[in-house]
């Protein structure tokens, strides 16, 4: 069973990136902006890809994430890595379906979402507060040239778009978070009331919040992962948190979040060789 994962060191942001095509005023450089609603958009849907160059010596990655996209239910994402050139002599070549079943065979009830397994549909999308996050992990590979290809030629929008790309490494602690974790919704709308009792609402977006404790962090994790993540990303940069990597898709839709730590906690010495830390996380819209 896999534990909570923090996709935090986004090496994509420091690479040279190029797209096969880009619509006017929606360049590929928008993918580096932490605001996922600031999108890159292709011209057309066929042969759409993003090339990533880490420079001489390359860099290593083991995870990918795509946010704010318009990919269709039949879409696939392919990633290749090479030290020769993008699209040649691949050290990595993997392709995944973007959408999976929210219930597998025998997991759902009868009826519209029958026992045979059902793809994520519009009803499921509407139940979420934010966009569905595509993410995958893979065996760590070090390479200079990476290519992300979008296989979605029949997309009814006539283009491919994305608001944020993550390509880097993730941290998974040896021991998972403990019982008592909290998951909720923050509504930042402002409600004012007139003298006569009428309420006026200034609508703001809702976002998910998360609070949990990692109770058994060894010294290597403490200094080389937790402290490093807090020092380099702090409360100012966004990461992806995958709370339940092995959970059903119907659960992971809600518990895979893109956001920031709301504060930087002190790490507590639990007992010899192990520490604990309380984490508070808030989704970014």
Residue frames as qw, qx, qy, qz and C-alpha x, y, z in Angstrom:
[[0.000, 0.887, 0.461, 0.000, 0.00, 0.00, 0.00],
 [0.418, 0.393, -0.007, 0.819, 1.32, 3.43, -0.96],
 [0.276, -0.587, -0.456, 0.609, 1.36, 6.30, 1.52],
 [0.163, 0.931, 0.200, -0.259, 0.55, 9.98, 1.03],
 [0.666, 0.186, 0.263, 0.673, 2.57, 11.58, -1.77],
 [0.033, -0.868, -0.052, 0.493, 3.80, 15.13, -2.11],
 [0.654, 0.449, 0.315, 0.521, 4.56, 16.08, -5.73],
 [0.250, -0.900, -0.133, 0.330, 6.55, 19.15, -4.86],
 [0.340, -0.542, 0.403, 0.654, 9.82, 19.64, -6.74],
 [0.644, 0.678, 0.340, -0.098, 8.50, 20.82, -10.11],
 [0.507, -0.333, 0.433, 0.667, 11.51, 20.77, -12.40],
 [0.396, 0.632, 0.566, 0.352, 9.31, 21.75, -15.35],
 [0.054, -0.970, -0.193, 0.137, 9.39, 25.36, -14.12],
 [0.307, -0.773, 0.381, 0.405, 13.16, 25.68, -14.64],
 [0.622, 0.073, 0.659, 0.416, 13.40, 23.91, -18.00],
 [0.165, 0.305, -0.393, -0.851, 13.28, 25.23, -21.55],
 [0.467, 0.361, 0.784, -0.195, 9.80, 24.37, -22.83],
 [0.212, 0.235, -0.468, -0.825, 8.34, 24.48, -26.34],
 [0.618, 0.312, 0.606, -0.392, 4.96, 23.45, -27.69],
 [0.444, 0.236, 0.726, 0.469, 4.08, 22.01, -31.06],
 [0.029, 0.588, 0.404, 0.701, 1.59, 24.87, -31.47],
 [0.175, -0.419, -0.540, 0.709, 0.20, 27.73, -29.40],
 [0.116, 0.810, 0.525, 0.233, -2.80, 29.97, -29.93],
 [0.207, 0.568, -0.057, 0.795, -2.31, 33.72, -30.02],
 [0.296, -0.595, 0.260, -0.700, -2.00, 35.20, -26.51],
 [0.882, -0.361, 0.165, -0.255, -2.06, 31.71, -24.92],
 [0.447, 0.627, -0.634, 0.069, 1.62, 30.69, -25.04],
 [0.833, -0.096, -0.529, 0.131, 3.24, 27.62, -23.54],
 [0.256, 0.308, -0.497, 0.770, 4.98, 29.88, -20.99],
 [0.552, -0.439, 0.016, -0.709, 1.61, 30.14, -19.20],
 [0.876, -0.178, -0.444, -0.052, 2.14, 26.59, -17.93],
 [0.522, 0.128, -0.515, 0.668, 4.85, 27.87, -15.58],
 [0.268, -0.413, 0.151, -0.857, 2.46, 30.30, -13.91],
 [0.009, 0.042, 0.910, -0.413, 1.05, 28.85, -10.66],
 [0.515, 0.296, 0.282, -0.753, -2.42, 30.14, -11.57],
 [0.380, 0.065, 0.892, 0.236, -3.89, 27.12, -13.34],
 [0.421, 0.729, 0.498, -0.207, -6.61, 29.20, -15.00],
 [0.164, 0.816, -0.343, -0.435, -3.92, 30.99, -17.03],
 [0.881, 0.105, 0.461, 0.022, -3.74, 28.41, -19.81],
 [0.054, -0.393, 0.691, 0.604, -1.70, 27.36, -22.79],
 [0.734, 0.417, 0.401, -0.356, -3.82, 26.37, -25.79],
 [0.452, -0.094, 0.710, 0.532, -2.88, 24.52, -28.95],
 [0.481, 0.424, -0.232, -0.732, -4.02, 25.18, -32.50],
 [0.738, 0.169, -0.562, -0.332, -5.85, 22.01, -33.48],
 [0.795, -0.413, 0.326, -0.303, -5.88, 18.64, -31.73],
 [0.969, 0.216, -0.034, 0.112, -3.62, 16.42, -33.83],
 [0.740, 0.289, -0.217, 0.567, 0.05, 15.91, -33.02],
 [0.216, -0.872, 0.094, -0.429, -0.02, 18.17, -29.95],
 [0.833, -0.205, -0.329, 0.394, 2.96, 17.94, -27.61],
 [0.211, -0.953, 0.193, -0.104, 5.18, 19.87, -25.22],
 [0.794, 0.280, -0.348, 0.412, 8.95, 19.48, -25.33],
 [0.523, -0.845, 0.107, -0.027, 10.99, 19.90, -22.15],
 [0.703, 0.454, -0.340, 0.428, 14.76, 20.43, -22.20],
 [0.666, -0.729, -0.082, 0.137, 16.60, 20.23, -18.86],
 [0.119, 0.908, -0.401, 0.011, 19.91, 21.19, -20.42],
 [0.532, 0.458, -0.696, 0.152, 23.30, 19.46, -20.36],
 [0.020, 0.203, -0.855, 0.478, 23.36, 16.62, -17.87],
 [0.476, -0.368, -0.668, -0.438, 19.56, 16.38, -17.82],
 [0.331, -0.307, 0.517, -0.727, 17.55, 15.82, -14.68],
 [0.158, -0.119, -0.980, 0.018, 15.62, 13.03, -13.02],
 [0.528, -0.124, 0.042, -0.839, 11.85, 12.76, -12.62],
 [0.031, -0.077, -0.994, 0.068, 9.38, 10.18, -11.38],
 [0.156, 0.593, 0.717, -0.332, 6.00, 11.90, -11.64],
 [0.047, 0.192, 0.412, 0.890, 3.82, 14.02, -13.89],
 [0.108, 0.586, 0.665, -0.450, 0.72, 16.12, -13.26],
 [0.063, 0.268, 0.454, 0.847, -1.56, 18.11, -15.57],
 [0.012, 0.543, 0.623, -0.563, -4.13, 20.61, -14.30],
 [0.240, 0.635, 0.105, -0.727, -6.73, 22.92, -15.79],
 [0.094, -0.146, 0.788, 0.591, -7.04, 20.91, -18.99],
 [0.646, 0.265, 0.043, -0.715, -9.91, 20.28, -21.39],
 [0.092, 0.249, -0.933, -0.241, -8.99, 16.69, -22.25],
 [0.725, -0.064, -0.265, -0.633, -11.89, 14.49, -23.33],
 [0.833, -0.295, 0.361, -0.298, -13.02, 11.20, -21.82],
 [0.959, 0.251, 0.069, 0.110, -11.13, 9.23, -24.49],
 [0.239, 0.882, -0.374, 0.157, -7.87, 11.19, -24.15],
 [0.914, -0.202, -0.094, 0.338, -4.49, 9.70, -23.37],
 [0.055, -0.943, 0.328, 0.014, -1.23, 11.29, -22.27],
 [0.931, 0.155, -0.106, 0.312, 2.14, 9.94, -23.39],
 [0.237, -0.914, 0.318, 0.079, 5.49, 10.83, -21.85],
 [0.903, 0.265, -0.099, 0.322, 8.88, 10.01, -23.35],
 [0.353, -0.877, 0.280, 0.169, 12.39, 10.78, -22.11],
 [0.872, 0.360, 0.031, 0.329, 15.68, 10.67, -24.00],
 [0.469, -0.663, 0.182, 0.554, 19.27, 11.87, -23.85],
 [0.477, 0.143, 0.551, 0.670, 19.46, 12.17, -27.64],
 [0.163, -0.071, -0.195, -0.965, 16.53, 14.34, -28.67],
 [0.530, 0.153, 0.479, -0.683, 12.85, 14.57, -27.89],
 [0.825, 0.356, 0.062, -0.434, 11.13, 11.65, -29.55],
 [0.724, 0.476, -0.499, 0.014, 14.19, 9.44, -30.17],
 [0.541, 0.205, -0.723, 0.378, 16.03, 6.64, -28.30],
 [0.521, -0.635, -0.026, -0.570, 13.63, 6.80, -25.39],
 [0.165, 0.218, -0.828, 0.490, 14.70, 5.91, -21.87],
 [0.260, 0.307, 0.724, -0.560, 11.03, 6.15, -20.92],
 [0.297, -0.060, -0.534, -0.789, 7.90, 5.70, -23.03],
 [0.046, 0.314, 0.875, -0.365, 4.61, 5.45, -21.13],
 [0.278, -0.248, -0.392, -0.841, 1.02, 6.16, -22.12],
 [0.034, 0.261, 0.820, -0.508, -1.97, 6.45, -19.79],
 [0.110, -0.671, -0.623, -0.387, -5.71, 7.03, -20.08],
 [0.010, -0.373, 0.225, -0.900, -6.54, 10.43, -18.62],
 [0.625, -0.268, 0.178, -0.712, -9.86, 9.28, -17.16],
 [0.179, 0.077, -0.977, 0.089, -10.53, 6.05, -15.35],
 [0.480, -0.496, -0.645, -0.328, -13.60, 4.40, -13.90],
 [0.291, -0.548, 0.339, -0.707, -14.99, 5.93, -10.74],
 [0.755, -0.243, 0.517, -0.323, -16.13, 2.44, -9.77],
 [0.119, 0.346, -0.883, -0.294, -14.64, -0.76, -11.04],
 [0.614, -0.115, -0.666, -0.407, -16.55, -3.92, -11.83],
 [0.619, -0.369, -0.684, 0.114, -18.62, -4.97, -8.84],
 [0.312, -0.129, -0.417, 0.844, -17.86, -1.81, -6.83],
 [0.249, -0.025, -0.029, -0.968, -20.77, 0.35, -7.93],
 [0.490, 0.256, 0.677, -0.486, -24.48, -0.20, -7.56],
 [0.386, 0.400, 0.763, 0.329, -26.94, -1.16, -10.26],
 [0.201, 0.881, 0.340, -0.260, -28.54, 1.38, -12.59],
 [0.403, 0.909, -0.100, 0.027, -26.91, 4.25, -14.42],
 [0.031, 0.728, -0.672, 0.134, -23.59, 3.66, -12.66],
 [0.955, -0.053, -0.155, -0.247, -23.85, -0.08, -13.07],
 [0.804, -0.486, 0.328, 0.099, -21.65, -2.83, -11.71],
 [0.854, 0.356, 0.152, 0.346, -19.58, -2.98, -14.86],
 [0.504, -0.321, 0.060, 0.800, -17.61, 0.17, -14.07],
 [0.240, 0.896, 0.368, 0.070, -18.34, 3.75, -15.14],
 [0.503, 0.288, -0.002, 0.815, -16.14, 6.47, -16.53],
 [0.124, -0.441, -0.305, 0.835, -16.04, 9.88, -14.88],
 [0.181, 0.610, 0.623, 0.454, -18.98, 11.79, -16.37],
 [0.008, 0.553, 0.060, 0.831, -20.43, 15.29, -16.20],
 [0.646, -0.664, -0.255, -0.276, -22.39, 14.46, -13.04],
 [0.808, -0.324, -0.180, 0.457, -19.15, 13.57, -11.30],
 [0.407, 0.316, 0.010, 0.857, -17.42, 16.70, -12.58],
 [0.253, -0.670, -0.169, -0.677, -20.22, 18.85, -11.15],
 [0.766, -0.585, -0.267, 0.024, -19.79, 17.22, -7.74],
 [0.698, -0.107, -0.124, 0.697, -16.21, 18.51, -7.57],
 [0.114, -0.892, -0.141, 0.414, -15.28, 22.03, -6.60],
 [0.002, -0.764, 0.451, 0.461, -12.33, 22.24, -8.96],
 [0.650, 0.505, -0.479, -0.306, -10.78, 20.59, -11.98],
 [0.986, -0.126, 0.097, 0.044, -9.87, 16.92, -12.05],
 [0.105, -0.803, 0.567, 0.152, -6.10, 16.50, -11.66],
 [0.941, 0.279, -0.192, 0.026, -4.32, 14.03, -13.89],
 [0.171, -0.769, 0.611, -0.083, -1.22, 12.61, -12.25],
 [0.980, 0.080, -0.181, 0.018, 0.95, 9.53, -12.68],
 [0.386, -0.742, 0.542, 0.076, 4.13, 8.23, -11.13],
 [0.895, 0.394, -0.209, 0.020, 6.76, 6.08, -12.81],
 [0.855, -0.251, 0.003, 0.453, 10.18, 4.56, -12.17],
 [0.162, -0.881, 0.129, 0.426, 12.72, 7.36, -11.76],
 [0.750, 0.426, 0.262, 0.433, 14.46, 8.31, -15.01],
 [0.252, -0.716, 0.135, 0.637, 17.26, 10.81, -15.62],
 [0.559, 0.428, 0.516, 0.488, 17.24, 12.42, -19.07],
 [0.155, -0.223, 0.082, 0.959, 17.74, 15.75, -20.82],
 [0.313, -0.008, -0.409, -0.857, 14.85, 15.70, -23.29],
 [0.234, 0.302, 0.854, -0.353, 11.26, 14.99, -22.27],
 [0.249, -0.095, -0.473, -0.840, 8.11, 15.11, -24.39],
 [0.324, 0.300, 0.725, -0.529, 4.50, 15.19, -23.18],
 [0.149, -0.052, -0.675, -0.721, 2.10, 14.22, -25.99],
 [0.480, 0.212, 0.473, -0.708, -1.66, 14.71, -25.83],
 [0.018, -0.078, -0.904, -0.420, -3.51, 11.96, -27.72],
 [0.222, 0.539, 0.627, -0.516, -6.94, 13.54, -28.06],
 [0.122, -0.003, 0.548, 0.827, -7.48, 14.18, -31.77],
 [0.169, -0.521, -0.731, -0.406, -11.28, 13.94, -31.49],
 [0.162, -0.400, -0.497, 0.753, -11.59, 16.60, -28.76],
 [0.180, 0.746, 0.613, 0.187, -14.83, 18.45, -29.58],
 [0.179, -0.859, -0.083, 0.473, -13.32, 21.81, -28.50],
 [0.652, 0.731, 0.024, 0.199, -11.00, 21.72, -31.51],
 [0.236, 0.732, -0.477, 0.426, -7.92, 22.40, -29.35],
 [0.761, -0.289, -0.488, 0.314, -5.98, 21.11, -26.36],
 [0.029, -0.774, 0.222, -0.593, -5.33, 23.30, -23.34],
 [0.724, -0.342, -0.491, 0.343, -3.78, 23.04, -19.90],
 [0.190, -0.941, -0.005, -0.281, -3.20, 25.48, -17.07],
 [0.341, -0.744, 0.561, -0.123, -0.31, 23.87, -15.22],
 [0.882, 0.228, -0.412, 0.028, 2.16, 21.04, -15.81],
 [0.556, -0.683, 0.463, -0.097, 4.08, 19.26, -13.10],
 [0.888, 0.316, -0.308, 0.128, 7.15, 17.21, -14.03],
 [0.040, -0.714, 0.560, -0.419, 9.49, 16.33, -11.20],
 [0.401, 0.058, -0.879, 0.252, 9.82, 14.12, -8.16],
 [0.618, -0.580, -0.194, -0.493, 7.56, 13.20, -5.28],
 [0.012, 0.362, -0.775, 0.517, 8.14, 12.46, -1.62],
 [0.782, -0.316, -0.398, -0.362, 6.41, 9.51, 0.03],
 [0.303, -0.614, 0.597, -0.418, 7.10, 8.99, 3.76],
 [0.232, 0.159, -0.957, 0.070, 7.92, 5.56, 5.14],
 [0.016, -0.391, -0.847, 0.361, 4.91, 5.75, 7.47],
 [0.028, -0.589, -0.545, -0.596, 1.54, 7.18, 6.49],
 [0.204, -0.402, 0.189, -0.872, -0.36, 9.97, 8.24],
 [0.022, -0.081, -0.894, 0.441, -2.19, 9.06, 11.42],
 [0.129, -0.628, -0.757, -0.125, -5.84, 8.82, 12.38],
 [0.171, -0.738, -0.360, 0.544, -7.70, 12.04, 13.10],
 [0.249, -0.026, 0.384, 0.889, -6.88, 13.75, 9.81],
 [0.255, 0.655, 0.457, -0.544, -9.35, 16.42, 8.71],
 [0.225, 0.160, 0.624, 0.731, -10.73, 17.23, 5.27],
 [0.134, 0.690, 0.556, -0.444, -13.16, 20.07, 4.63],
 [0.337, 0.628, 0.417, 0.564, -14.33, 22.98, 2.51],
 [0.236, -0.441, -0.204, 0.842, -13.51, 26.64, 3.01],
 [0.217, 0.757, 0.520, 0.331, -16.06, 29.15, 1.70],
 [0.372, -0.183, -0.113, 0.903, -14.60, 32.66, 1.53],
 [0.053, -0.646, -0.495, -0.579, -17.87, 34.34, 0.58],
 [0.089, -0.007, -0.419, 0.904, -18.71, 37.42, 2.64],
 [0.224, -0.623, -0.716, -0.222, -22.19, 37.70, 4.15],
 [0.041, 0.041, -0.294, 0.954, -23.44, 41.07, 5.41],
 [0.106, -0.595, -0.796, 0.027, -26.81, 41.81, 6.96],
 [0.025, -0.519, -0.154, -0.840, -28.83, 44.99, 6.66],
 [0.208, -0.138, 0.514, -0.820, -30.57, 46.68, 9.57],
 [0.730, 0.021, -0.019, -0.683, -33.81, 45.14, 8.33],
 [0.735, -0.201, 0.633, -0.139, -32.31, 41.64, 8.45],
 [0.830, 0.547, -0.017, -0.107, -31.76, 41.10, 4.73],
 [0.688, -0.423, 0.450, 0.381, -28.56, 39.22, 3.92],
 [0.530, 0.798, -0.231, -0.170, -26.23, 40.16, 1.07],
 [0.873, -0.211, 0.360, 0.254, -23.64, 37.71, -0.20],
 [0.254, 0.807, -0.468, -0.254, -20.38, 38.55, -1.95],
 [0.993, 0.066, 0.093, -0.040, -19.67, 35.21, -3.60],
 [0.011, -0.722, 0.683, 0.108, -16.14, 33.80, -3.52],
 [0.714, 0.243, -0.633, -0.175, -14.80, 30.44, -4.60],
 [0.843, -0.460, 0.218, -0.175, -14.85, 27.42, -2.33],
 [0.446, 0.575, -0.680, 0.092, -11.72, 25.39, -1.78],
 [0.898, -0.253, -0.359, 0.028, -10.74, 22.18, -0.05],
 [0.150, -0.767, 0.517, -0.349, -8.67, 22.20, 3.14],
 [0.892, 0.001, -0.444, 0.087, -6.62, 19.42, 4.66],
 [0.259, -0.729, 0.515, -0.368, -5.01, 18.89, 8.06],
 [0.966, -0.048, -0.252, -0.003, -3.04, 15.80, 9.06],
 [0.414, -0.770, 0.484, -0.032, -0.13, 14.57, 11.13],
 [0.779, 0.362, -0.497, 0.123, 2.91, 12.60, 10.05],
 [0.677, -0.694, 0.146, -0.198, 3.82, 10.97, 13.35],
 [0.828, -0.322, 0.369, 0.274, 6.84, 8.87, 12.45],
 [0.534, 0.827, -0.165, 0.064, 9.34, 10.72, 10.26],
 [0.863, -0.205, 0.013, 0.462, 12.87, 9.36, 10.25],
 [0.319, -0.701, 0.115, 0.627, 15.84, 11.72, 10.24],
 [0.327, 0.001, 0.612, 0.720, 16.53, 11.39, 6.51],
 [0.055, 0.669, 0.660, 0.337, 12.92, 12.29, 5.70],
 [0.259, -0.845, -0.304, 0.356, 12.95, 15.14, 8.19],
 [0.283, -0.648, 0.236, 0.667, 16.00, 16.93, 6.82],
 [0.207, -0.169, 0.681, 0.682, 16.11, 15.92, 3.15],
 [0.010, -0.458, -0.775, -0.436, 12.38, 15.97, 2.36],
 [0.207, -0.813, -0.536, 0.091, 10.18, 17.80, 4.89],
 [0.318, -0.711, -0.003, 0.627, 12.63, 20.59, 5.78],
 [0.294, -0.100, 0.546, 0.779, 13.79, 20.88, 2.17],
 [0.046, 0.578, 0.713, 0.394, 10.20, 21.12, 0.91],
 [0.225, -0.865, -0.392, 0.217, 9.29, 23.78, 3.47],
 [0.372, -0.570, 0.168, 0.713, 12.45, 25.81, 2.86],
 [0.220, -0.064, 0.602, 0.765, 12.25, 25.82, -0.94],
 [0.114, -0.462, -0.695, -0.539, 8.47, 26.01, -1.38],
 [0.001, 0.066, 0.468, -0.881, 7.17, 27.33, 1.93],
 [0.298, 0.583, 0.643, -0.396, 3.71, 28.87, 1.80],
 [0.177, 0.657, -0.185, -0.709, 4.50, 30.67, -1.46],
 [0.280, 0.323, -0.747, -0.509, 4.58, 27.84, -4.02],
 [0.842, 0.022, 0.078, -0.533, 2.00, 25.27, -5.03],
 [0.052, -0.287, 0.953, 0.075, 2.43, 21.51, -4.90],
 [0.726, -0.094, -0.451, -0.511, 0.23, 18.47, -5.54],
 [0.323, -0.281, 0.795, -0.429, -0.80, 16.32, -2.59],
 [0.656, -0.024, -0.643, -0.394, -2.11, 12.81, -3.28],
 [0.516, -0.448, 0.468, -0.560, -3.73, 11.75, -0.03],
 [0.784, -0.049, 0.583, -0.205, -4.78, 8.21, -0.99],
 [0.182, 0.501, -0.677, -0.507, -2.73, 6.91, -3.96],
 [0.060, 0.000, -0.988, -0.141, -4.30, 3.45, -3.69],
 [0.373, 0.342, 0.573, -0.645, -7.86, 4.62, -3.02],
 [0.453, 0.544, 0.687, 0.166, -10.71, 4.18, -5.46],
 [0.248, 0.294, 0.306, 0.871, -10.93, 6.81, -8.18],
 [0.280, -0.754, -0.465, -0.370, -14.20, 8.00, -6.63],
 [0.585, -0.725, -0.167, 0.323, -12.16, 8.92, -3.53],
 [0.586, -0.175, 0.188, 0.769, -9.01, 10.20, -5.22],
 [0.184, 0.674, 0.411, 0.586, -11.05, 12.70, -7.25],
 [0.340, -0.899, -0.164, -0.225, -11.53, 14.63, -4.01],
 [0.695, -0.675, 0.131, 0.211, -8.30, 13.88, -2.19],
 [0.670, 0.118, 0.224, 0.698, -5.78, 14.80, -4.90],
 [0.055, -0.948, -0.250, 0.187, -5.23, 18.50, -4.32],
 [0.544, 0.408, 0.028, 0.733, -3.21, 21.34, -5.84],
 [0.283, -0.920, -0.159, -0.221, -2.37, 24.06, -3.36],
 [0.292, 0.597, -0.465, 0.585, -0.07, 25.36, -0.63],
 [0.492, -0.311, -0.651, 0.487, 0.83, 24.88, 2.98],
 [0.177, -0.877, -0.282, -0.345, -1.03, 27.46, 5.03],
 [0.327, -0.871, 0.339, -0.140, 1.77, 27.67, 7.60],
 [0.609, 0.421, -0.638, 0.210, 5.17, 26.15, 8.24],
 [0.784, -0.590, -0.050, -0.186, 4.98, 24.04, 11.40],
 [0.128, -0.677, 0.706, -0.166, 7.82, 23.18, 13.72],
 [0.775, 0.094, -0.618, -0.094, 8.91, 19.57, 13.58],
 [0.609, -0.612, 0.326, -0.387, 8.61, 17.83, 16.96],
 [0.205, 0.370, -0.899, 0.114, 10.94, 15.19, 18.33],
 [0.819, -0.245, -0.246, -0.457, 8.65, 12.19, 18.93],
 [0.837, -0.470, 0.274, 0.062, 11.22, 9.71, 20.23],
 [0.387, -0.566, 0.577, 0.444, 14.75, 8.64, 19.37],
 [0.305, -0.059, 0.775, 0.550, 15.29, 8.62, 15.62],
 [0.070, 0.550, 0.731, 0.397, 11.78, 9.78, 14.72],
 [0.040, 0.169, 0.187, -0.967, 9.92, 13.10, 14.61],
 [0.203, 0.624, 0.755, 0.001, 6.36, 14.25, 13.96],
 [0.037, -0.107, 0.152, 0.982, 4.89, 17.19, 12.07],
 [0.312, 0.618, 0.638, -0.337, 1.38, 18.63, 11.76],
 [0.202, 0.033, 0.527, 0.825, 0.55, 19.76, 8.22],
 [0.329, 0.669, 0.468, -0.475, -2.16, 22.20, 7.14],
 [0.263, 0.001, 0.652, 0.711, -2.86, 22.52, 3.43],
 [0.379, 0.623, 0.359, -0.582, -5.26, 24.62, 1.37],
 [0.604, 0.416, 0.582, 0.351, -6.28, 24.19, -2.24],
 [0.058, -0.423, 0.200, 0.882, -5.38, 26.89, -4.79],
 [0.574, 0.613, 0.475, -0.261, -8.07, 27.85, -7.27]]
